[in-house]
């Protein structure tokens, strides 16, 4: 209560104002990517991130976890220099924090940072310590003047072996995708068959549902004997066409149209190769 009242007092002088979050951010459960329609960019995460928030885990796109602000300040990321894309904690153990931020300018002092040079990408990183927490800060330059920060922090006793293992993959794959500058289409896809088995297909979707909800998540599941697995997802807006062209594995698929809040709007089926 004392801290809350203290913050109310400081808000009047700007000392306790919140970090700004970017709008137009989307995260679809079962899909390991965050999308931002305004920035036309995506950030890869792991599959065990869920949008459902509770006190322990979840993806937050409009509020921080309690320690985030302290970590930002430790690294030197002021609220005037960055926008927050999301702050997330996975459902599975070990519980760590993964935060993505977009810098407002491309100016950054790399003097104390190491450079990782991969075959297709590069990024800069530096490790910090804060009480009983280990922190890795990754900075990814991309495009002509873009700059993204990825933060990974975890309790020290959970970071003893293969330090920052979870961050190494996320840093490299996001650097590769951002620096490759592939056209943004707000979609995601995985395959469960060989390339030579893929079938090119064009099918109609229920684009009119965007009249009921400005944003609709289209999720496509491959149906197996006793289960199903998501293979494709797309964020539909009112500007999208009413057809989708994909390469798909031979299978029976279920298409679900879902609102961002999770409400099922429509369910269809599609057969490919039968």
C-alpha positions in Angstrom: 0.0 0.0 0.0 2.8 2.4 0.9 4.5 1.7 -2.5 1.2 2.2 -4.3 0.7 5.6 -2.6 4.3 6.5 -3.3 3.8 5.7 -7.0 0.7 7.8 -7.1 2.7 10.7 -5.8 5.5 10.2 -8.2 3.2 9.8 -11.2 2.5 13.5 -11.0 6.2 14.3 -11.6 6.7 11.4 -14.2 9.0 9.3 -12.0 6.7 6.3 -11.8 5.0 6.4 -15.2 4.6 3.0 -16.8 6.6 1.7 -19.7 4.6 2.1 -22.9 3.4 -1.1 -24.7 3.0 -1.2 -28.5 -0.5 -1.6 -29.8 -1.5 -4.1 -32.5 0.3 -7.0 -30.7 -1.1 -10.5 -31.0 -0.3 -13.9 -29.6 -2.2 -17.0 -30.6 -2.2 -19.9 -28.2 -0.4 -23.0 -29.7 1.6 -20.8 -32.0 5.2 -20.0 -31.1 5.3 -16.5 -32.4 4.2 -13.0 -31.3 2.9 -10.8 -34.2 2.6 -7.0 -34.3 0.5 -5.8 -37.2 1.5 -2.1 -36.9 5.2 -2.8 -37.0 4.8 -5.7 -39.4 7.1 -7.9 -37.5 7.1 -11.1 -35.4 9.1 -12.5 -32.5 9.7 -16.2 -32.0 9.0 -17.7 -28.6 8.6 -21.3 -27.3 5.5 -23.4 -27.5 4.8 -23.3 -23.7 3.9 -19.7 -23.7 0.1 -19.1 -23.2 -1.9 -15.9 -23.4 -3.9 -16.8 -20.2 -2.4 -14.8 -17.4 -2.2 -15.7 -13.8 0.2 -14.7 -11.0 2.9 -17.1 -12.2 3.0 -17.4 -15.9 1.5 -16.1 -19.2 2.1 -13.6 -22.0 1.4 -10.0 -21.1 0.9 -7.4 -23.8 -0.3 -4.6 -21.7 1.3 -5.0 -18.2 4.7 -5.9 -16.8 5.7 -8.6 -14.3 6.7 -7.2 -10.9 10.5 -7.4 -11.5 10.6 -6.3 -15.1 10.9 -2.6 -14.4 13.9 -3.1 -12.1 15.6 -5.3 -14.7 15.0 -2.6 -17.4 16.6 0.0 -15.2 19.5 -2.2 -14.3 20.3 -2.6 -18.0 19.7 1.1 -18.7 16.6 0.8 -20.8 14.5 3.8 -19.9 10.8 4.2 -20.6 11.6 7.0 -23.0 13.9 4.9 -25.2 11.8 1.7 -25.7 8.3 0.3 -26.3 7.5 -3.1 -24.7 6.2 -5.7 -27.1 5.4 -8.3 -24.5 6.6 -9.8 -21.2 6.2 -13.5 -20.8 6.8 -16.4 -18.4 6.4 -20.0 -19.8 4.0 -22.5 -18.3 6.7 -25.2 -17.9 9.7 -25.2 -15.6 12.2 -23.7 -15.2 10.2 -20.5 -14.9 12.2 -17.7 -16.5 11.2 -14.3 -17.9 11.4 -13.4 -21.6 10.8 -9.8 -22.6 10.9 -8.2 -26.1 11.2 -4.4 -26.6 11.4 -2.2 -29.6 13.8 0.7 -29.4 12.6 4.2 -30.5 15.9 4.9 -32.2 18.8 2.9 -33.6 21.4 4.5 -31.3 22.9 2.1 -28.8 26.3 1.9 -27.2 27.8 -1.6 -27.9 31.2 -0.9 -26.3 30.6 -3.3 -23.4 28.7 -5.9 -25.4 30.0 -9.1 -27.1 29.0 -9.8 -30.7 27.6 -13.2 -31.8 28.2 -13.9 -35.5 26.2 -16.7 -37.0 26.1 -18.0 -40.5 23.0 -16.0 -41.4 22.7 -13.4 -38.6 24.4 -11.5 -35.8 23.5 -9.9 -32.5 25.1 -8.3 -29.5 24.7 -9.5 -25.9 25.8 -8.7 -22.3 25.1 -10.6 -19.0 24.1 -8.8 -15.8 23.5 -9.8 -12.2 20.8 -8.4 -10.0 20.6 -9.9 -6.4 19.8 -13.6 -7.0 18.9 -13.2 -10.7 21.0 -13.7 -13.8 20.1 -11.5 -16.8 21.1 -11.7 -20.5 20.4 -8.7 -22.7 20.4 -9.3 -26.5 20.3 -6.4 -28.9 19.3 -7.2 -32.6 19.8 -4.5 -35.3 17.7 -5.0 -38.4 16.6 -3.2 -41.5 17.9 0.4 -42.0 17.3 1.6 -38.5 15.4 -1.1 -36.5 16.6 -2.2 -33.1 15.0 -4.9 -30.9 16.0 -5.9 -27.3 15.4 -9.4 -25.9 15.7 -9.9 -22.2 16.0 -13.3 -20.5 16.3 -13.4 -16.7 16.1 -16.3 -14.3 17.0 -17.2 -10.7 20.7 -18.0 -10.4 20.2 -21.5 -9.0 18.3 -22.4 -12.2 21.0 -21.1 -14.4 24.0 -23.2 -13.3 24.3 -25.6 -16.1 24.3 -24.6 -19.8 23.8 -21.0 -18.8 21.2 -19.1 -20.8 20.5 -22.2 -22.9 16.9 -21.1 -23.6 18.0 -17.7 -24.8 20.6 -18.8 -27.2 18.1 -20.3 -29.7 15.6 -17.5 -29.3 18.3 -14.9 -29.9 19.7 -16.5 -33.1 16.3 -17.4 -34.7 14.9 -13.9 -34.1 18.1 -12.2 -35.4 17.9 -14.4 -38.5 14.2 -13.6 -39.1 14.5 -9.9 -38.5 17.6 -9.4 -40.5 16.3 -11.6 -43.4 13.4 -9.1 -43.8 11.0 -11.6 -45.2 7.6 -10.1 -46.2 5.2 -10.0 -43.2 1.9 -11.7 -43.7 0.7 -12.4 -40.2 0.8 -16.2 -40.6 2.6 -19.2 -39.2 2.9 -22.8 -40.6 4.6 -26.1 -39.8 4.7 -29.3 -41.8 4.4 -33.0 -40.8 5.4 -34.5 -44.2 8.3 -34.4 -46.7 8.6 -31.5 -49.1 7.8 -33.6 -52.1 4.5 -34.7 -50.6 3.2 -31.1 -50.2 0.2 -30.2 -52.4 -0.4 -26.6 -53.5 -4.0 -25.6 -52.8 -6.2 -22.5 -52.8 -9.3 -22.4 -50.7 -11.9 -19.9 -49.6 -12.1 -18.7 -46.0 -14.8 -17.0 -44.0 -13.4 -13.5 -44.4 -16.8 -12.0 -43.7 -16.4 -12.9 -40.0 -14.1 -9.8 -39.7 -17.3 -7.7 -39.9 -18.2 -9.2 -36.5 -14.7 -8.9 -35.0 -12.1 -6.6 -36.6 -9.5 -9.3 -35.9 -10.0 -13.0 -36.3 -7.6 -15.8 -35.7 -7.8 -18.6 -38.3 -6.3 -21.8 -36.9 -5.9 -25.0 -39.0 -5.5 -28.4 -37.4 -4.5 -31.6 -39.0 -6.7 -34.5 -37.8 -5.0 -37.7 -36.8 -6.6 -41.0 -35.6 -6.8 -40.0 -31.9 -5.6 -36.4 -31.9 -5.1 -33.2 -33.8 -2.2 -30.8 -34.2 -2.1 -27.2 -35.3 -0.3 -26.7 -38.7 -1.3 -23.2 -39.8 -2.5 -20.0 -38.2 -3.2 -16.5 -39.6 -4.4 -13.2 -38.3 -7.3 -12.1 -40.4 -8.1 -8.4 -40.9 -10.8 -6.7 -43.0 -8.2 -5.9 -45.6 -7.3 -9.6 -46.3 -8.7 -11.5 -49.4 -11.2 -14.3 -49.0 -8.9 -16.9 -50.3 -5.7 -18.5 -48.9 -3.0 -20.2 -51.0 -0.9 -22.8 -49.2 1.2 -25.9 -49.6 -0.3 -28.6 -47.3 0.4 -32.2 -46.5 -2.3 -34.7 -47.6 -4.7 -34.8 -44.7 -8.1 -33.9 -43.3 -8.0 -30.5 -41.6 -10.3 -28.6 -39.2 -10.4 -24.8 -39.6 -11.4 -22.8 -36.6 -12.1 -19.0 -36.6 -11.5 -17.5 -33.1 -11.8 -14.0 -31.7 -8.7 -12.6 -29.9 -10.6 -13.3 -26.6 -10.9 -17.0 -27.5 -14.5 -17.2 -28.6 -15.1 -19.8 -31.4 -16.9 -18.2 -34.3 -17.0 -20.9 -36.9 -15.6 -24.4 -37.5 -15.1 -25.9 -41.0 -13.3 -28.9 -42.5 -11.0 -29.3 -45.5 -9.6 -32.4 -47.2 -6.4 -32.3 -49.1 -5.2 -35.2 -51.3 -8.2 -37.4 -50.7 
